[in-house]
Amino acid sequence: MRNRHRIIIIALSVFVVSSMAIAEQLTSQVKFSDAAVLDVVQTLAQQAGLDVVISGDNNLTQNKRTTLQLNNVTPEQAIDYVLTTNGLQYEKRDKVILISTLGQDQSASSFSNGTKVFKLKHLSANKVASLLEKMMPSLKASSGLRANVIILQGRPDQLKESEELIVALDQPIPQILIESKVLEISTADSLRLGIAYGSQAGVFKFLTDKDTKRTKLAEDLQTTVNALIGEGKAKVVANPRIATLDNHEALINIGRRIPYAVPVSSGSNTVQWSVEYIDAGVKLKITPCLGEDDLIITSIQPEVSSISEWRTTAAGEFPVISTRNAQATLRVKNGETIVVGGLLSETERENVSRLPVLGYLPLAGALFSNKTLEKEKTEIIFMITPHVI
């Protein structure tokens, strides 16, 4: 009797567990009102952990809408009901369902014949699908809606070739850390760096190894830069670090947004004003591309902008922006430093000297004061060091 009770208890436990598992799969209520069929299917497929692929015509579900309310059904049961009532059907393989018209012969595009599903780890499924379809027009490539998967339908030779391409392309993309230092230095002191510049902004002169023809930083350049900073003749404007993927652009933007008022036309006699903004400061675009032999081909676009003056018009005061920019593509080794200079600017500084006490009198102080305008030419220098991480 004890053994019998034990068997009955075990059997009841299995039944309870199985009932609980079935209950967990049920959706308490599915309710949609005048919703697009594709949106409904995608929502239900996401709940079931499935990806959706449309067979043949991508406009298969276009303009199809549905209204439904179902209780105590699984997401897959709800999908079957939605598709069947709209003249559609689906075939399931693993975690992917293929939607087609009801009664359509799927032998040419069946999952069991001529279809493969790939899970991508590093590349975008949309980009890979587009690339494969351009290379093999008769191949149908679709990206999954839930995860980064790609579904291929085609001849066995196309699927084999596509698989080889995906394995070769879906590799980890190297990351490159960009260390940069932005210096502001007077043009007279910049000659101490051992680099001479032309008269035009954006002209580069680098210290180059004659044997390798690669841009290199002289060993004593960093020492000279540190000395200029210590003497107060150079100022570090910024020292940003940014990481980017191989062959992807990185942007460093250091500056401020300058507001100014703009009159807006109005139907009434009163003039209304709105505030607009203009950017000024230092901007650096860098696109590193990792090549062979630990070389990094680096595209650099530095830009320096500042307010040169405020111009007064009938509508108000507006800032005039002075911009200096350049562009270059260089080859450097991992960890080597690139120096970019030649972005010059000129600023006016007003110096006021006064006699003690008398120079500060409210009205007569101007008689005992002297104002001079001093023009100072400065240069922005970029020191850029890429590291493969």
C-alpha positions in Angstrom: 0.0 0.0 0.0 2.8 2.4 0.8 4.3 1.9 -2.6 1.0 2.5 -4.2 0.5 5.7 -2.3 4.0 6.7 -3.3 3.3 6.1 -7.0 0.0 8.0 -6.8 1.7 10.9 -5.0 4.5 11.0 -7.7 1.9 10.8 -10.5 -0.1 13.6 -8.9 3.0 15.8 -8.6 3.9 15.3 -12.2 0.3 16.2 -13.2 0.4 19.4 -11.1 3.8 20.4 -12.5 2.7 19.8 -16.1 -0.5 21.8 -15.5 1.5 24.7 -14.0 3.9 24.6 -17.1 0.9 24.7 -19.5 -0.7 27.6 -17.5 2.5 29.6 -17.7 2.4 29.4 -21.5 -1.1 30.8 -21.6 -1.8 34.5 -22.1 -4.6 35.7 -19.9 -6.1 37.9 -22.6 -5.2 39.0 -26.2 -7.0 42.1 -27.3 -6.5 44.3 -30.3 -8.7 46.8 -32.0 -8.3 47.8 -35.6 -4.6 47.0 -35.5 -2.3 46.1 -38.4 -1.9 42.4 -38.7 1.9 42.6 -39.0 2.1 44.6 -35.7 -0.1 42.1 -33.9 2.0 39.1 -35.1 5.2 40.9 -34.2 3.9 41.6 -30.7 2.7 38.0 -30.2 6.0 36.6 -31.6 8.0 38.8 -29.3 6.0 37.3 -26.3 6.7 33.8 -27.6 10.4 34.5 -28.3 10.1 34.1 -32.0 11.4 35.9 -35.1 9.2 36.7 -38.1 10.0 36.3 -41.8 7.6 37.2 -44.6 7.9 34.8 -47.6 7.9 36.2 -51.1 6.2 39.6 -51.3 7.2 41.9 -48.5 3.8 43.6 -48.9 2.0 40.4 -48.0 0.5 41.8 -44.8 0.1 45.4 -46.1 -3.3 47.0 -45.5 -4.5 44.0 -43.5 -6.0 44.9 -40.1 -7.7 42.9 -37.4 -9.8 43.2 -34.3 -9.8 40.4 -31.8 -10.2 39.4 -28.2 -9.0 35.9 -27.1 -8.8 34.5 -23.6 -6.5 31.7 -22.2 -4.5 31.1 -25.4 -0.8 30.8 -26.0 0.9 33.4 -28.2 1.4 30.8 -31.0 -2.3 30.0 -30.9 -3.2 33.6 -31.2 -0.8 34.0 -34.1 -2.4 31.1 -35.9 -5.9 32.6 -35.4 -4.8 36.0 -36.6 -3.1 34.7 -39.8 -5.8 32.2 -40.7 -8.6 34.7 -40.4 -6.6 37.0 -42.8 -5.9 34.5 -45.5 -2.3 33.8 -44.3 -0.4 30.8 -42.8 3.0 30.2 -41.2 5.6 27.5 -40.9 7.8 27.2 -37.8 11.4 26.1 -37.5 13.3 26.5 -34.3 12.6 30.1 -33.2 11.6 31.5 -36.6 8.2 31.5 -38.3 7.7 32.0 -42.1 4.5 33.8 -43.1 2.9 33.1 -46.5 -0.5 33.2 -48.2 -2.9 30.5 -47.2 -2.5 27.5 -49.5 0.8 28.7 -51.0 3.2 26.0 -52.0 6.2 26.5 -49.7 8.4 23.7 -51.1 10.7 26.2 -52.8 11.1 28.3 -49.7 10.5 25.9 -46.9 12.8 25.9 -43.9 13.5 22.2 -44.5 14.8 22.9 -48.0 16.9 25.9 -49.0 16.7 28.0 -45.8 19.2 28.8 -43.1 19.2 31.0 -40.0 22.3 32.6 -38.7 22.8 34.4 -35.4 25.3 37.3 -35.9 27.5 38.3 -33.0 29.3 41.4 -34.2 27.7 42.8 -37.5 24.3 44.3 -38.1 21.8 41.8 -39.7 20.3 44.5 -41.9 23.6 45.4 -43.4 24.7 41.8 -44.0 21.3 41.0 -45.6 21.6 44.0 -47.9 25.2 43.0 -48.9 24.3 39.4 -49.7 21.3 40.4 -51.8 23.5 42.7 -53.8 26.0 40.0 -54.4 23.4 37.3 -55.2 20.2 38.9 -56.5 18.3 35.6 -56.5 19.0 35.0 -52.8 16.4 36.2 -50.3 17.9 37.6 -47.1 15.8 38.9 -44.3 16.8 40.2 -40.8 14.9 38.9 -37.8 12.6 41.3 -36.0 13.5 40.2 -32.4 17.2 39.5 -32.4 20.3 40.1 -34.5 19.6 37.1 -36.8 19.6 36.7 -40.6 17.4 34.3 -42.5 18.6 33.1 -46.0 16.5 31.4 -48.6 18.0 30.2 -51.8 19.8 27.4 -53.6 22.2 25.1 -51.6 25.3 26.6 -53.3 24.1 30.1 -52.5 23.6 29.2 -48.8 27.0 27.6 -48.6 28.7 30.6 -50.1 26.7 32.9 -47.9 27.7 30.9 -44.8 31.4 31.2 -45.7 31.0 35.0 -46.2 29.2 35.4 -42.9 31.8 33.4 -41.0 34.6 35.5 -42.6 32.8 38.9 -42.0 31.2 38.4 -38.6 34.4 38.9 -36.6 35.0 41.2 -33.6 35.5 44.8 -34.6 38.7 46.3 -33.1 38.3 49.3 -30.8 40.7 52.2 -31.0 41.3 54.7 -28.1 42.0 58.2 -29.2 44.0 60.2 -26.7 44.2 63.9 -27.7 45.6 67.1 -26.2 44.5 70.5 -27.4 47.0 73.3 -26.7 46.7 77.1 -27.2 50.1 78.7 -27.7 51.4 82.0 -29.1 52.8 81.7 -32.6 56.2 82.9 -31.3 56.5 80.2 -28.8 55.2 77.5 -31.2 58.5 77.7 -33.0 60.2 76.1 -30.0 58.4 72.9 -30.8 60.6 72.6 -33.9 57.8 72.7 -36.3 57.4 75.6 -38.9 54.1 76.4 -40.4 53.1 78.2 -43.6 51.1 81.4 -43.6 47.8 79.6 -44.3 45.7 78.0 -41.6 45.6 74.3 -41.8 49.1 73.8 -43.3 50.8 70.8 -41.6 54.5 70.3 -41.1 55.4 67.1 -39.3 58.6 65.6 -38.2 58.9 62.5 -40.4 61.2 59.5 -40.3 62.9 59.5 -43.8 63.2 55.7 -43.8 59.5 54.8 -43.1 57.8 58.0 -44.3 55.5 57.8 -41.4 54.6 60.8 -39.2 56.4 60.6 -35.9 56.7 62.8 -32.8 60.3 63.8 -31.9 61.5 62.4 -28.6 62.0 65.9 -27.1 58.6 67.3 -28.3 56.7 66.3 -25.2 59.4 67.7 -23.0 59.2 71.0 -24.8 55.4 71.1 -24.5 55.5 70.4 -20.8 58.1 73.2 -20.4 55.9 75.7 -22.2 52.9 74.8 -20.0 55.1 75.1 -16.9 56.2 78.6 -18.0 52.6 79.7 -18.6 53.3 80.2 -22.4 51.0 77.3 -23.4 47.6 76.4 -22.1 45.9 73.0 -22.3 42.4 73.8 -23.7 41.3 70.2 -23.3 42.6 66.7 -22.8 39.8 64.4 -24.0 39.9 60.6 -24.5 37.4 58.8 -26.7 37.1 55.3 -28.0 35.6 54.3 -31.3 35.3 51.2 -33.5 37.6 50.5 -36.4 36.6 52.6 -39.4 34.0 54.6 -37.4 34.1 58.3 -36.9 34.8 59.8 -33.4 33.8 63.4 -32.7 35.3 65.6 -30.0 33.5 68.9 -29.5 34.7 71.4 -27.0 33.1 74.8 -27.0 30.0 76.7 -26.2 26.6 77.6 -27.7 26.3 81.4 -28.1 22.7 82.7 -28.0 21.5 85.7 -29.9 18.1 87.3 -30.5 16.4 87.1 -33.9 13.3 89.2 -34.8 10.3 87.1 -35.8 7.6 88.6 -38.2 4.3 89.1 -36.5 0.9 90.2 -37.7 0.6 92.8 -35.0 2.6 96.0 -34.7 4.8 94.6 -31.9 8.0 92.8 -32.8 8.5 89.3 -31.4 12.0 87.8 -30.8 13.3 84.3 -30.7 16.6 83.0 -29.4 18.9 81.1 -31.8 22.3 79.5 -31.1 25.6 79.2 -32.9 28.4 76.9 -31.9 32.0 78.1 -31.3 35.0 76.3 -30.0 37.2 73.4 -30.9 35.9 70.4 -32.9 37.9 67.4 -33.9 36.6 64.5 -36.2 38.8 61.4 -36.3 38.2 58.2 -38.3 40.9 55.5 -37.6 41.2 52.5 -39.8 43.4 49.6 -38.6 45.7 48.2 -41.3 48.4 45.7 -41.5 51.7 45.7 -39.6 50.1 47.5 -36.7 49.5 50.7 -38.8 46.5 53.0 -38.2 45.4 55.1 -41.2 43.9 58.1 -39.5 41.6 60.7 -41.1 41.7 64.0 -39.1 39.4 67.0 -39.5 40.2 69.7 -36.9 38.2 72.9 -36.7 38.6 76.0 -34.5 35.9 78.7 -34.4 35.5 81.9 -32.3 33.6 85.1 -32.3 35.6 87.7 -34.2 33.1 90.5 -33.6 29.5 91.5 -32.9 27.9 93.2 -35.8 25.1 95.7 -35.1 22.2 95.9 -37.6 18.7 97.3 -37.6 17.5 94.0 -36.2 20.0 93.8 -33.4 23.5 92.5 -32.7 24.7 89.3 -34.4 27.9 87.3 -33.8 30.4 86.9 -36.6 32.2 83.6 -36.4 35.7 83.1 -37.5 36.5 79.5 -38.5 39.8 77.7 -39.2 39.7 74.1 -40.4 41.8 71.5 -42.1 41.8 67.9 -43.3 44.5 65.2 -43.5 44.9 61.5 -43.7 48.0 60.0 -42.1 49.6 56.6 -41.3 51.0 56.1 -37.8 52.0 53.1 -35.7 49.9 52.1 -32.7 50.8 54.5 -29.9 52.6 57.1 -32.0 51.5 60.7 -31.8 50.3 63.0 -34.5 50.8 66.8 -34.3 48.4 69.0 -36.1 48.9 72.8 -36.2 48.6 75.9 -38.3 45.1 76.9 -37.0 45.8 80.5 -36.2 43.6 83.2 -34.6 44.1 86.8 -33.6 42.6 88.4 -30.6 42.5 92.0 -29.3 43.2 92.7 -25.7 42.5 96.1 -24.1 45.1 97.1 -21.4 44.2 100.0 -19.1 46.8 101.7 -16.9 45.8 104.3 -14.3 47.5 106.6 -11.9 46.9 105.6 -8.3 43.8 107.3 -6.8 43.4 109.9 -9.6 42.8 107.3 -12.3 39.8 106.0 -10.5 37.9 109.3 -10.1 34.3 109.1 -11.5 34.7 111.8 -14.2 38.3 113.0 -14.2 39.7 109.5 -14.0 39.9 109.3 -17.8 42.5 112.1 -17.8 44.8 110.1 -15.6 44.3 106.8 -17.5 45.8 105.3 -20.6 44.2 102.6 -22.8 46.1 100.5 -25.3 45.0 97.7 -27.7 47.2 94.7 -27.9 46.9 92.2 -30.7 47.9 88.6 -29.9 48.3 85.8 -32.4 47.7 82.4 -31.0 47.7 78.9 -32.5 45.7 75.8 -31.6 47.8 72.6 -31.7 46.4 69.1 -31.6 48.4 66.2 -30.3 46.6 62.9 -31.2 47.7 59.4 -30.2 45.6 56.4 -31.3 45.9 53.1 -29.4 44.4 49.7 -30.4 42.6 48.3 -27.4 
